[in-house]
Amino acid sequence: MCKECDLVKGLSRRDFLRYTLMGTGIAALGPFGNMMPNASAEPSMMPPGSQNIAVVINLYGGNDGFNTVVPVNLANYYLQRGALALDPLVDPLISLNTPPGPTNTNYMLHPALTNIGQLWTEGSLAIVNKVGYPTANLSHFLSQDIWSYGVRGNFSGLPINRSGWIARFADLYAQTPTGAVSVYQGRPLDFVGGAVATPFQVQSLGRFDFQVDNSYPDNHLHRIETIKNTLAATSRTGLSDEIATAISQAHDLSGQVQQAVGTFNDPGTYGNTNLGRYLRDIAILIEGGFDTQIFFTGFGGFDHHSNQLGNHYNLLARLDNEVGAFADNMKALGVWNQMVIAVVSEFGRRNYANGSAGTDHGTANSILFLGGAVNGGVYGPDYTEADLGTDETKRYADYEIDFRSLYKEVLQGHLNVDPAPIFPEQQTYDGVLGIV
């Protein structure tokens, strides 16, 4: 009797993959749980710098754009914010008036953003004002969904299925398992719903391996051998080709990832923070020559309804330290000029401080683009005194630049693909700012 055949009889392809991969101790199933038969079989390895790369860092919670990029020329900012306002006469704000790089006297950066300020001086930081989407939603979850889907209304009448924008990108332009990668974000909606490709979603590269069962360490090789025997036997069940291919790919990818982890030339500058670990894992895949075009990661804590000043400083310092380490790492690898990093958040904060030394949910925000492929400067309409009006009916600045227009610009201008099938809705602003 074929015990291996009995093992797979009655199992769906997805269940077979789940049981066999988890049974051998693989810690991150990644792209293989939903591998489609017409998806490209293997990642294409290439020397670092062979292609352009986009990295999205999501600041969950609604980062305060007004205290990140401070409108120092607006009196209403100081009237509205009170003790939360950052004053260049008191606080060591970072100047954007730094020739021979871009110059701007309307804004200054938060004091924690020293490394990002240096990128401004190098011409590698673009700030985009008044970013949002129509009919803003002030729920964290719903607004995050809108950013993840890249669709403001519903999917009815659109020529796309319900899916995340990165999933649609992967379907069209990055069908290998590592064409788009999410690092330590669970299963973000940005990656869900693709019809062809299943992008790589991993919690930690170091754990993407076949682990030894500590209770039975002597059985590890036997367990691997059992899976091989199972694969060999499945040809008698009618399920084998797709299953065997997918599991073989999982074995191969695990080996490729662990080789990249083992040979990574760690600069030792990443901090012992969540974001530091996430960006270090991204650097490992870039140095390892994986074909990833879009990386996605992020960290939270930006919902500052109270005691904002110190908490916001610490979070921005963490962002600044790890982005600085990542930028230096990419420069050393020779890939910085192929890099665009988008630092985004689901919405901004209100114009005025609340009664708890914090700020409540707002709408329009300033977001950052960094990288050697970025044309440094301040883009979009400037904030005005009216945007931060003292009338309490003016609670937040209105958006003018749709975030999808910015994503489209990165896709078309940097990754050299047609963004129209990914973002089929017409945006209020759909021009080209020239950030890349």
N, C-alpha and C positions, 0 to 999 in steps of 0.2 A: 504493500500500500504506500502511496506517495503522501507522506505526512505534510510535506510542503504544499502539495496541491490542496489538501484538505484545509490548510491554513488560509489560503486565499479564496476558496470557494465561498460565495455568498457575500464577499466584501466588495463594496464599491471601490473604484480606483482611489478616491480621496481617502477612504478609511484605510485602505491598504498602505498608502503612503504614510498616513499618520501613525499607524501602529508599527510599521516596520522601522521607520526613521526614529520614532521615539524609543522603540525597543532597543535600538543600537546605541541610544544615549545621545543622539544629536540634540543640541540644546536650542537651536533656532531653525525651524523648518524653512523659514524664508520663502523663496519663490516657488517651492515645489508643491505646496499644498494645493495650489490651483493651476498647476502648469498645464497649459493648453497644448494640444498636439502640434499646432501650427506655429508655436513660439520658437524662436531660434534656440538651438540646443545648448550652446555654451557661450560664456562671456568671451569677448574678443580682447586678448591681452595686447598691450601696446606700451611703448616707452612713455614715461611721464612727459607731458607737454605736447603730445600728439593731437590733442583735441581741446576744444574749449569746454569749460566746466562752469556750472552755476551751483551755488550753495544757498539754500534758504535757511535762515535762523529765525525761528518764531519765538517772540517774547510773549508768552501766554499771560493773559490777565488784563491786557490793555495798557501798554506802556505810555507814560506821560510824555508826549512829544514836546510840549511847551517847556518842560524842564530838562529835556534832552538836548534840543536845539533851541536855545533861549532867544526870544525876540527882544533883544535888549533895547531896541529903539522905540518900543511901544509903551507909553505911559500906562495904558490900561492893563497891561500884563502885571505891573506892580500894584495897581489899585485892586485888581481882582484877586491876586494871589497872596497879598499880604506877606506874612512871615514865610510862606512857601516859595516866594519869588527869589530867584538867584540874581544877586546884584554884583556886577563886575567891580564895584567899588569896595565890596566886602568879600566876595567869594572869588577864588582863583579860576574864573572861567577861562576857557581856552579860545584864543582869538582865531577867527577865520580870515583875518586881514594879514596874510603872511606871504608876501611876494618872495620869490618869483612864482610861487604857486597861485592858485585861485585866490581872489580877494573878495571879502564881503564884510561889511560893517554892520549889517542889520541883525546878525545873529552871532551867538557864541555857543560853544559846546559846554556841556556839563563838566565840572571839574574832574570827574572820575575818568573822562574819556581821553586820557593823554596819548595812548597809542593810536587811537582813531584820529585824534587831532594831528598826529604826525603823518598819517595817511592823507589827510587833507592837504598838508603842506607839500606832499609828494604828488598831488593831483590825482589821488586814488580814492577819493571820497566824494560821492554825489548825495546831496540832501534833496529830497523831493517833498514839497509842502502840500498841504490840503489834500491828502490822499484818503480815499474812502470809497463809497459806492452809493447808488441811489437809495433813498428811503432807509436811512441807517437803522439798524437794529441794535439795541443796547444790551441784549442778552449775550453773555460770553459765548454760550454754546451755539446759539443760532448764528452769531456773527462769525465765529470760527468755522462753522459749516459753510457759510457763504464764501469765505476765503478759500476753504478746501475744495469746494466744488467748482469755484469760478463761475457760478451761476447765481444771479440775484433773485430771479423769480423761481418758477418751477421748471421742470424739464419738459413739460407738455409743449408740443409744437416745435421743440428744438431737434436738430438732426443728430442728437447724441443720446446715449443711454444715461441713466443716473450714475454718475461716476465722478471721481476726483480729477482735477486738472492734470496732475502728474500721471495718473493712470491713463488718461487719454493721450498724453505725450508719449508714454511708453508704448502704447498700442501702435502709434503711427511712426515713431522715430527711434525707439530704443527697446526692441523686443527681446534682447538677450536678458538673462536673469539679473545681471548687474547694470543694466543700462540706466536705471534710476534706483536710488538707494535711500531708505529711511534708516536713521541710526537712533536707536533707543527712544522711539516715539510710539511704541506699541504698533497699532495698525491704523495710522491716520487716514481720515477720509480722503485726503489728497491722493492716496494710493489705491482706493477701493473702486471696484466696478469695471475694471478693464475687460475688454472682450477678447484680447489676444495675449498680451503679455501680463505677467504678474511680477511687478518690481520687487526687489530684494528688501525685506524689512527685518532688521536684525537688532537685538537688544544690545549685544556686546560681541565684538569680533573674537575676543579671547574665549568666549563660551560657544562659539559656532564650531563645534568639534564633536567627535564621537567620544563621549565621556566613559571612563571606567566606572562600573558599579562598585562602589567602595565596599559593599557587603560581600561581593563575590569577585574580587579583582582578578582572580586566576581564570575567570570565565570570559574575559573580555575578547580574546582572540576567537574563542569558540562562538561567541555571539555574532561577531563579524562574519565568521565562516557560515553560520546558520543563515544569515541574510543572503550570502552569495548562493548557497544551495537553494534557498527559496526562489531567488531570481532565476536560477537555472531551471527550476521546476515549473515555473509559471507558464512556460510555453505550452504546457498541456491543458491550460485552463482557458485559453482564448483572451486572457487579459495581459499577457506578458510584455508585449512590445512597449506600450506606453509606460507601464509600471516600471519595468526594468530600466528603461531609459531614464525616467525621472529619478529613480533611486541612485542609479549610476552617476547622474549629474550631481546629486546631492553629495555623494562621496567625493567626486572630483572637486566640486566647489569648496567643500570643507577643507580639502587638502590645499587648494590654492590660497584660501584665506589664511590658513594656519602658516603656510610658507611666508605670506606677506607679513603676518604678525611677527614671525621669528626673525625675519631679515630687516625689519623696519629700523632705519637709522634714527633713533629717537633723539631729538635735540635736547630733551630734558627740560624744556621751558614751559610745557603745559602744566597748569595748576592741578591740584588734587580736588577738582570740582567736577560736577556733572558735565558742564559744557566743555571743560578741558578734556575729559575722557571722550566725549562725543566727537570733538574736532580732531583729536588724536586718531580715533578710529577712521575718520574720513581721510586724514593724511596717510594712514597706512594703505588704504585702498588706492589712493592716487599714486603713492610711491610704488605700490605693487603692480601698477600698470593695468588696473581694471578699466573697463570701457565706460564707466559711469559718466553720464552727462549732467544729471541733476542729483544733488545730495540734499536731504531734508533732515533737519534736527531742530532743537529748541529747548528752552527751559522756562519755568514759570515763576510766579511770585509777584507779578507786576500790578496786581489789583490793590492799589494803595488807597483805601478809604480812610485810613488813619495813620498817623505817625509816618508820613511819607518820606521826609527828608533823609533820614539815616538809612531806611530800608532801600530807598531808590538808589542812594549812593552806592550801597554795597552790591546791589544787583548790576548796576552799570559798570562798576569796577570789575566785577567778574566777567561781564561781557567784554570789556576792554582788554583785560589781561589775556583772555583766551583767544580773542580775535588777533591780538598783537602777536601771540605765540604762533598761531596758525599762519598769519601773514609772513612772518620770518621764515617759517618752515617751507612755505610755498616758494618764497624767493630763493631759498637755498636749493630747492629742487628744480628751479628754473621754470616753474609753471605759473608764477604770479601774473604774468601778462596774459594768460589764458583764463583768468579767474574773475568772476563776478559773484559777490556775496550780497544777498538781499537780507536786510534785517527788518522784519515786519512784525506787526502786532494786530490783533483783531479790531481794535479801535483805539482812539485817543482818550483824553480826559477832559473834563469840563474846564471852562475858563477860570472859574473861581474856586478858592479853597472852601472846603466844607467846615463844619464846626468841630471836626476831630483831627485837624491838622493834616487832612488828606484831600483827595480829589475823587469825584464820582465819575461814572462812565460818560464818555463823550463820543464824538464822531470823527471828524477829520483829524488827521495825524500827519506828522513828518516821519518818513521812513528813510533808511540809509541804504546806499549801494556802495560797496567797497570792492577794490580789486585793481589789478594792473590794466584790465580792459575797460575800466570806468573812466569817463570824461568828468573830472572833478568839477564841482561847482554846486550852486543852489538852483534848483529847478522848480517850476510851477509858480503860481502866483504867490506873491508875498502876503503874509498875514498883515492885517490892517487894524487900526484902532477899532473899527466897526466889528471886526471878527471877535474881538475881546471886549465888546461893549459892556459897560457897567450896568446896563439895564438887565435885570434878572431874567427877563424873557429871552435874552440872548445867552443861552447856557453854554453853547459850544460853537466853534467855527464850522462853517459849511464846507463840505467837500467840493472840490473842482476837478481833481485828477482821479479817475477810476483805477483802482489797483490792478485790474486786469489789463489796462493799457500798458502798465509798466511791465507786467509779466510778458505781455506780447512783444514789447520792445526787446526784452532780454532774449526771448526765443528767436525772434527774427534777426536782430542785430548781432547777437552774440553766439547763439547756437545754430544759426543759419537754417532755421526751419520755418515753414509757414504756420503761423499761430491761429489762423482763421478756423480750422476745424476743431481746435482745442477750446477756443472762446467764441462761440457762434453768436452770442448776444452782442448787439451794438452798444458801445459805451458812449456816454455823454461826451467825454473827451476821448478821441481815438487817434490822436496825432502822434508824432515822434518828438520826444524831448531831446534826444541825443545823449542820453546818459551812458550809452555804450557805442 
